[in-house]
Amino acid sequence: MTVRVTVWNENVHEREEPDVAERYPDGIHGAIAEIFEGDGYEVRTATLQEEEHGLTEDVVEWTDVLVWWSHCANDEVRDDVAERVVEAVHDGTGFVPLHSGKNSKPFKRLMGTTCRIKYRHGGETERVWVADPGHPIADGLGESFEIPSTEMYGEPFDIPEPDRTVFISWFEGGEVFRSGVCYRRGRGRIFAFRPGHEEYPIFYQDEVRRVVRNAVDWAAPNEGATVNWGEVEPAESAREQ
């Protein structure tokens, strides 16, 4: 089965900050798209600046899994486009928000909460612990891995109780965070993954790339059962009295 992946990026930092453009010369979306080079995937990218943010009805219909990176421009996404993504997830499209994609309109609408956190800039070490070693998203990892320098996210994280918590992070400042959480909404699977701050080359790190690839494989839609919505005829004939 070929998984059709759309990598969405707000593409703001790369356009406005030379150090980010140097770190990610093809954009963060370009670095993430490289993860899916090879057999088994078709990948395309989309950005905030494109018509309908690159998420037209045709693109969303084509997409099996939408990988979403955002940070400073979450409010600039049109409401109708965000709702299009939400509806697609309910219909079976996988959704993988990365880093501050937790603040994206689609993720917040799917969660029904504020998704607020604590955070701190400054480049701290993060140790990502595998909390659910039997989960497919953890395939190929050791019991933990280290991100040498990153932005800190800390609990409490205002999200509903996850279906599964795959990763928990510790930061050298002492905070902890549920850094990899899974949900189901309708037919769609969601995996939110914390790492990915633009100031650091995190999306070139082998463990992070493996997690993102595993997450897309896990979130890819399956056929499931046929459902008829709305008013229906009785499944069984009424018994005669």
C-alpha positions as CSV (number, residue, x, y, z in Angstrom):
1,M,0.0,0.0,0.0
2,T,1.3,3.5,-0.9
3,V,0.6,6.1,1.8
4,R,-0.1,9.6,0.4
5,V,1.5,12.1,2.7
6,T,1.0,15.9,2.7
7,V,3.5,17.8,4.8
8,W,2.1,21.2,5.8
9,N,4.2,24.1,7.1
10,E,3.4,27.7,7.9
11,N,6.7,28.6,6.3
12,V,7.1,31.8,8.2
13,H,10.4,31.5,10.1
14,E,12.3,30.3,7.0
15,R,11.1,33.4,5.2
16,E,11.9,35.9,7.9
17,E,14.8,34.5,9.9
18,P,18.1,33.9,8.1
19,D,19.4,31.4,10.6
20,V,16.3,29.2,10.2
21,A,16.6,29.5,6.4
22,E,20.2,28.4,6.6
23,R,19.3,25.5,8.9
24,Y,16.4,24.4,6.7
25,P,17.2,25.6,3.2
26,D,14.2,23.8,1.7
27,G,12.0,24.8,4.6
28,I,11.0,22.7,7.5
29,H,8.4,21.1,5.2
30,G,11.2,20.1,2.9
31,A,13.2,18.4,5.7
32,I,10.2,16.5,6.9
33,A,9.2,15.5,3.3
34,E,12.7,13.9,2.9
35,I,11.7,11.4,5.6
36,F,9.3,9.8,3.1
37,E,11.6,9.4,0.2
38,G,11.6,5.9,-1.1
39,D,9.1,3.1,-1.7
40,G,5.8,3.1,0.0
41,Y,5.0,6.8,0.0
42,E,3.9,9.6,-2.2
43,V,4.6,13.0,-0.6
44,R,3.7,16.5,-1.4
45,T,4.1,19.8,0.6
46,A,1.8,22.7,1.3
47,T,2.3,26.0,3.0
48,L,0.3,28.9,4.6
49,Q,1.1,31.2,1.7
50,E,-0.5,29.1,-1.0
51,E,-4.1,29.4,-2.2
52,E,-6.3,28.0,0.5
53,H,-3.0,27.4,2.4
54,G,-2.3,24.6,-0.1
55,L,-5.1,22.5,1.5
56,T,-7.7,22.7,-1.2
57,E,-10.5,20.1,-1.3
58,D,-8.6,18.1,-3.9
59,V,-5.4,18.0,-1.8
60,V,-7.2,17.1,1.4
61,E,-9.2,14.4,-0.4
62,W,-5.9,13.0,-1.9
63,T,-4.2,12.9,1.5
64,D,-4.0,9.8,3.6
65,V,-1.9,11.4,6.4
66,L,-1.5,15.1,7.0
67,V,1.7,16.1,8.9
68,W,1.4,19.6,10.3
69,W,4.2,21.9,11.5
70,S,3.3,25.4,12.9
71,H,4.4,27.9,15.5
72,C,3.7,31.6,15.1
73,A,0.9,31.8,12.5
74,N,-1.7,29.4,13.8
75,D,-4.4,32.1,13.9
76,E,-3.7,33.0,10.2
77,V,-5.2,29.7,9.0
78,R,-8.7,30.2,7.6
79,D,-11.4,28.7,9.6
80,D,-13.0,27.0,6.7
81,V,-9.7,25.3,5.8
82,A,-9.2,24.2,9.4
83,E,-12.7,22.8,9.4
84,R,-12.0,20.9,6.2
85,V,-9.0,19.2,7.9
86,V,-11.2,18.3,10.9
87,E,-13.9,16.8,8.8
88,A,-11.2,14.8,6.9
89,V,-9.8,13.4,10.1
90,H,-13.3,12.3,11.2
91,D,-13.6,10.6,7.8
92,G,-10.3,8.7,8.2
93,T,-7.4,10.9,7.3
94,G,-4.5,10.6,9.7
95,F,-3.2,13.8,11.4
96,V,0.3,14.2,12.9
97,P,0.8,17.7,14.4
98,L,4.4,18.5,15.3
99,H,5.8,20.9,17.9
100,S,3.5,23.9,18.1
101,G,1.0,22.2,15.8
102,K,-0.6,21.5,19.2
103,N,-1.9,25.1,18.9
104,S,-3.2,24.7,15.4
105,K,-6.9,25.3,14.8
106,P,-7.5,21.7,13.6
107,F,-5.8,20.1,16.6
108,K,-7.5,22.4,19.1
109,R,-10.9,21.7,17.5
110,L,-10.3,18.0,17.5
111,M,-9.3,18.1,21.2
112,G,-12.0,20.5,22.4
113,T,-9.5,22.1,24.9
114,T,-7.1,25.0,25.0
115,C,-4.0,22.8,24.6
116,R,-2.1,25.3,26.8
117,I,1.3,24.5,28.3
118,K,4.3,25.9,30.1
119,Y,7.3,26.7,27.9
120,R,10.8,28.2,28.1
121,H,13.3,29.2,25.4
122,G,17.0,28.8,26.0
123,G,18.2,25.5,24.5
124,E,17.8,22.8,27.1
125,T,18.5,19.1,26.7
126,E,15.4,17.0,26.4
127,R,15.4,13.2,27.1
128,V,12.5,11.5,25.4
129,W,11.4,8.4,27.2
130,V,9.5,5.6,25.5
131,A,6.5,5.1,27.8
132,D,4.7,2.5,25.6
133,P,7.4,0.3,24.2
134,G,4.9,-2.0,22.5
135,H,3.4,0.8,20.4
136,P,4.2,0.8,16.7
137,I,5.3,4.4,16.8
138,A,8.1,3.4,19.1
139,D,9.4,0.7,16.7
140,G,13.2,0.7,16.3
141,L,13.9,3.0,19.3
142,G,15.8,2.3,22.5
143,E,14.2,3.0,25.8
144,S,15.0,6.8,25.4
145,F,16.8,9.2,23.2
146,E,18.3,12.7,23.8
147,I,17.7,15.9,21.9
148,P,20.8,18.0,22.8
149,S,19.2,21.5,22.6
150,T,15.5,22.5,22.3
151,E,12.7,24.7,23.6
152,M,11.1,23.4,26.9
153,Y,7.5,22.4,27.1
154,G,6.1,21.5,30.5
155,E,3.0,20.1,32.2
156,P,0.2,20.7,32.8
157,F,-0.8,20.1,29.1
158,D,-4.4,21.0,28.7
159,I,-5.5,18.1,26.5
160,P,-8.0,15.3,27.0
161,E,-6.7,12.1,28.5
162,P,-4.8,10.4,25.6
163,D,-5.8,7.0,24.2
164,R,-2.1,6.1,24.5
165,T,0.9,8.1,25.7
166,V,3.9,6.8,23.7
167,F,6.5,9.3,24.9
168,I,7.2,11.3,28.0
169,S,10.0,14.0,28.0
170,W,12.2,15.3,30.8
171,F,14.1,18.6,30.5
172,E,17.2,19.7,32.3
173,G,15.3,22.4,34.0
174,G,13.3,19.7,35.8
175,E,10.0,19.8,33.9
176,V,8.3,16.8,32.3
177,F,5.9,16.6,29.3
178,R,3.6,14.1,27.5
179,S,5.5,14.5,24.3
180,G,3.9,11.8,22.1
181,V,0.1,11.2,22.5
182,C,-2.4,9.3,20.4
183,Y,-6.1,9.8,19.8
184,R,-8.9,8.5,17.7
185,R,-11.5,10.9,16.3
186,G,-14.2,9.3,14.2
187,R,-12.2,7.0,11.7
188,G,-9.1,9.1,12.0
189,R,-5.9,8.6,14.0
190,I,-4.0,11.5,15.6
191,F,-0.5,11.5,16.9
192,A,0.9,14.8,18.5
193,F,4.6,14.9,18.8
194,R,6.4,17.7,20.7
195,P,9.9,18.0,19.3
196,G,10.6,20.3,16.3
197,H,11.5,23.8,17.4
198,E,12.8,25.8,14.4
199,E,15.9,27.1,16.2
200,Y,17.5,23.6,16.2
201,P,18.1,21.0,13.5
202,I,15.8,18.5,15.2
203,F,14.2,17.2,12.0
204,Y,17.6,15.9,10.8
205,Q,17.9,13.7,13.9
206,D,17.6,10.0,13.2
207,E,15.3,9.1,16.1
208,V,12.9,12.0,15.4
209,R,12.7,11.1,11.8
210,R,12.0,7.5,12.7
211,V,9.2,8.6,15.0
212,V,7.6,10.8,12.3
213,R,7.8,8.0,9.8
214,N,6.4,5.4,12.2
215,A,3.6,7.8,13.1
216,V,2.5,8.2,9.5
217,D,2.5,4.5,9.1
218,W,0.3,4.1,12.2
219,A,-2.0,7.0,11.3
220,A,-2.6,5.8,7.7
221,P,-6.3,5.0,7.2
222,N,-7.7,1.5,6.9
223,E,-11.0,0.4,5.3
224,G,-12.9,-0.4,8.5
225,A,-16.6,-1.2,8.5
226,T,-19.2,0.4,6.2
227,V,-21.4,2.9,8.0
228,N,-24.6,4.5,6.8
229,W,-25.3,7.8,8.5
230,G,-28.6,9.5,9.0
231,E,-32.1,8.0,8.8
232,V,-32.1,4.3,7.9
233,E,-34.6,1.4,7.5
234,P,-34.8,-1.2,10.3
235,A,-32.0,-3.8,10.0
236,E,-34.5,-6.5,11.1
237,S,-38.2,-6.9,10.2
238,A,-40.6,-6.2,13.0
239,R,-41.9,-9.4,14.6
240,E,-45.5,-10.1,14.2
241,Q,-47.4,-10.1,17.6
